[in-house]
Amino acid sequence: MIASLLAWLILVLATALVAVAASICAYHAALMLVSLGVPAREVPNAAAPMHSFAIVVPAHDEEATIGKVLDSCEALDYPADRRAVYVVADNCSDRTAELASGRGATCLIREDKERRGKGFALAWALPQVLAAGYDALLILDADCRIEPHALQVCDARLRQGQRVLQANDGVANPDGSATSYLLAVANLLENDCFYAPKSALGLAVFLRGTGMLFHRDVLLQFPWRAESVVEDAEYTCQLLAAGVRIRFVPEVRVTSDFPARGDQLAVQRERWVGGGLRMALTRAPRLLYGSLKTGRLVLCDAGVTMLVASRPLVIGQFLLAAAATLLAAWISPGSWTAFLMATMGSLAAVYAAYVGVGVARLGITRRRMLLLGRLPFCVASYLVMAMKGMSRGGAGDWKRTPRVVERDGGQEGPHLDACRSQRRDESQFRASAIQE
């Protein structure tokens, strides 16, 4: 009796998990099909500029990378008298502020050891920048580069009445390692086959931390108070609940060097996954309830997006469904468990095709094929890191991802003495990557 009840419960659990996995897969597949019909957006012809822009760069100990974002800002194809760069040096112990000021940026120096993090830095800095009277604010991370035509496109979008834009966030170093290649494929799929069709359909688009542009009226009406470790998702929920639509801008790419090593990725996972999970579990039900209450489809889609856009959650749920199906087939073999097995096999084939689209669109080279063979190990490592991040709940502090230390402007300052051991470790990593 007990054994029969246990077998029945396992079968019910497997059925439920397979149904969820099928729903998530269908959501991704439907958006991919829609993406095939979304026309490629072209960069608009240069027109007389209408809007002024402030580029806000929150930075915490970014002397090694701040030069790259400043270089890309200087190269923007937009009148210099209608744009300015503000670097928010938040609790910096290095020469970030000095280097930024030396390059002509307005540097806002913030010291607050109790309220640390990018969200707090933006909440403090944005009112000061708005007071300068710019029409729109573009937020870039300190390790990013943006394409020269970006402000032209943003100016054209603002002319059309669009008020919140999210740029195409890409990976600058897909060939760095299997880790960065995995993230490059995932980001490409997220951009081209997820957010681009969602934006075209008028569904929920989430801000992604960098490449975010806001018309000043939006920030004045909805002041930035998002101070969690996933401040972009937090502010997205606030805007969507208020009926403010976010548009994805595929023709503007913002690129950065993504983690190439496991220890670099681990810092990001610990910082994001715990906070992201808490945000999804607390905000998604509210959004779904708000959709039922108001009849607004975009809120329902936003709640679903918070859950299905989490790569660790989607991968983990799929593996759990597969494990439950195998267990059910072993305990209660029959036509229904055979159907569940066939369904999971079909879903695996769809996801393989989905990843294949990303691989093909990113471009195929011999090195990338070698890196592709290591993806199963990277996914396993990624999930382990994600579980560690969830168990720690997500750090609220602004903890930099370890990066390759570079000379700014060809000058190596005394601040780099403390980083020499890290540079030696990363030199060894680069040597091993070349040998691959």
Secondary structure in CASP SS format (residue, H / E / C, confidence):
PFRMAT SS
TARGET T0000
AUTHOR 0000-0000-0000
METHOD secondary structure of the structure
MODEL  1
M C 1.00
I H 1.00
A H 1.00
S H 1.00
L H 1.00
L H 1.00
A H 1.00
W H 1.00
L H 1.00
I H 1.00
L H 1.00
V H 1.00
L H 1.00
A H 1.00
T H 1.00
A H 1.00
L H 1.00
V H 1.00
A H 1.00
V H 1.00
A H 1.00
A H 1.00
S H 1.00
I H 1.00
C H 1.00
A H 1.00
Y H 1.00
H H 1.00
A H 1.00
A H 1.00
L H 1.00
M H 1.00
L H 1.00
V H 1.00
S H 1.00
L H 1.00
G C 1.00
V C 1.00
P C 1.00
A C 1.00
R C 1.00
E C 1.00
V C 1.00
P C 1.00
N C 1.00
A C 1.00
A C 1.00
A C 1.00
P C 1.00
M C 1.00
H C 1.00
S C 1.00
F E 1.00
A E 1.00
I E 1.00
V E 1.00
V E 1.00
P E 1.00
A E 1.00
H C 1.00
D C 1.00
E C 1.00
E C 1.00
A C 1.00
T C 1.00
I H 1.00
G H 1.00
K H 1.00
V H 1.00
L H 1.00
D H 1.00
S H 1.00
C H 1.00
E H 1.00
A C 1.00
L C 1.00
D C 1.00
Y C 1.00
P C 1.00
A H 1.00
D H 1.00
R H 1.00
R E 1.00
A E 1.00
V E 1.00
Y E 1.00
V E 1.00
V E 1.00
A E 1.00
D E 1.00
N C 1.00
C C 1.00
S C 1.00
D C 1.00
R C 1.00
T H 1.00
A H 1.00
E H 1.00
L H 1.00
A H 1.00
S H 1.00
G H 1.00
R C 1.00
G C 1.00
A C 1.00
T E 1.00
C E 1.00
L E 1.00
I E 1.00
R E 1.00
E C 1.00
D C 1.00
K C 1.00
E C 1.00
R C 1.00
R C 1.00
G C 1.00
K H 1.00
G H 1.00
F H 1.00
A H 1.00
L H 1.00
A H 1.00
W H 1.00
A H 1.00
L H 1.00
P H 1.00
Q H 1.00
V H 1.00
L H 1.00
A C 1.00
A C 1.00
G C 1.00
Y C 1.00
D C 1.00
A E 1.00
L E 1.00
L E 1.00
I E 1.00
L C 1.00
D C 1.00
A C 1.00
D C 1.00
C E 1.00
R E 1.00
I E 1.00
E C 1.00
P C 1.00
H C 1.00
A H 1.00
L H 1.00
Q H 1.00
V H 1.00
C H 1.00
D H 1.00
A H 1.00
R H 1.00
L H 1.00
R H 1.00
Q C 1.00
G C 1.00
Q C 1.00
R C 1.00
V E 1.00
L E 1.00
Q E 1.00
A E 1.00
N E 1.00
D E 1.00
G E 1.00
V E 1.00
A C 1.00
N C 1.00
P C 1.00
D C 1.00
G C 1.00
S C 1.00
A H 1.00
T H 1.00
S H 1.00
Y H 1.00
L H 1.00
L H 1.00
A H 1.00
V H 1.00
A H 1.00
N H 1.00
L H 1.00
L H 1.00
E H 1.00
N H 1.00
D H 1.00
C H 1.00
F H 1.00
Y H 1.00
A H 1.00
P H 1.00
K H 1.00
S H 1.00
A H 1.00
L H 1.00
G C 1.00
L C 1.00
A C 1.00
V C 1.00
F C 1.00
L C 1.00
R C 1.00
G C 1.00
T C 1.00
G C 1.00
M E 1.00
L E 1.00
F E 1.00
H E 1.00
R H 1.00
D H 1.00
V H 1.00
L H 1.00
L H 1.00
Q H 1.00
F C 1.00
P C 1.00
W C 1.00
R C 1.00
A C 1.00
E C 1.00
S C 1.00
V C 1.00
V C 1.00
E H 1.00
D H 1.00
A H 1.00
E H 1.00
Y H 1.00
T H 1.00
C H 1.00
Q H 1.00
L H 1.00
L H 1.00
A H 1.00
A C 1.00
G C 1.00
V C 1.00
R C 1.00
I C 1.00
R E 1.00
F E 1.00
V E 1.00
P E 1.00
E E 1.00
V E 1.00
R E 1.00
V E 1.00
T E 1.00
S E 1.00
D C 1.00
F C 1.00
P C 1.00
A C 1.00
R C 1.00
G H 1.00
D H 1.00
Q H 1.00
L H 1.00
A H 1.00
V H 1.00
Q H 1.00
R H 1.00
E H 1.00
R H 1.00
W H 1.00
V H 1.00
G H 1.00
G H 1.00
G H 1.00
L H 1.00
R H 1.00
M H 1.00
A H 1.00
L H 1.00
T H 1.00
R H 1.00
A H 1.00
P H 1.00
R H 1.00
L H 1.00
L H 1.00
Y H 1.00
G H 1.00
S H 1.00
L H 1.00
K H 1.00
T H 1.00
G C 1.00
R C 1.00
L H 1.00
V H 1.00
L H 1.00
C H 1.00
D H 1.00
A H 1.00
G H 1.00
V H 1.00
T H 1.00
M H 1.00
L H 1.00
V H 1.00
A C 1.00
S C 1.00
R H 1.00
P H 1.00
L H 1.00
V H 1.00
I H 1.00
G H 1.00
Q H 1.00
F H 1.00
L H 1.00
L H 1.00
A H 1.00
A H 1.00
A H 1.00
A H 1.00
T H 1.00
L H 1.00
L H 1.00
A H 1.00
A H 1.00
W H 1.00
I H 1.00
S C 1.00
P C 1.00
G C 1.00
S H 1.00
W H 1.00
T H 1.00
A H 1.00
F H 1.00
L H 1.00
M H 1.00
A H 1.00
T H 1.00
M H 1.00
G H 1.00
S H 1.00
L H 1.00
A H 1.00
A H 1.00
V H 1.00
Y H 1.00
A H 1.00
A H 1.00
Y H 1.00
V H 1.00
G H 1.00
V H 1.00
G H 1.00
V H 1.00
A H 1.00
R H 1.00
L H 1.00
G C 1.00
I C 1.00
T C 1.00
R H 1.00
R H 1.00
R H 1.00
M H 1.00
L H 1.00
L H 1.00
L H 1.00
G C 1.00
R C 1.00
L H 1.00
P H 1.00
F H 1.00
C H 1.00
V H 1.00
A H 1.00
S H 1.00
Y H 1.00
L H 1.00
V H 1.00
M H 1.00
A H 1.00
M H 1.00
K H 1.00
G H 1.00
M H 1.00
S H 1.00
R H 1.00
G C 1.00
G C 1.00
A C 1.00
G C 1.00
D C 1.00
W C 1.00
K C 1.00
R C 1.00
T C 1.00
P C 1.00
R C 1.00
V C 1.00
V C 1.00
E C 1.00
R C 1.00
D E 1.00
G C 1.00
G C 1.00
Q E 1.00
E C 1.00
G C 1.00
P H 1.00
H H 1.00
L H 1.00
D H 1.00
A H 1.00
C H 1.00
R H 1.00
S H 1.00
Q H 1.00
R H 1.00
R H 1.00
D H 1.00
E H 1.00
S H 1.00
Q H 1.00
F H 1.00
R H 1.00
A H 1.00
S H 1.00
A H 1.00
I H 1.00
Q H 1.00
E C 1.00
END
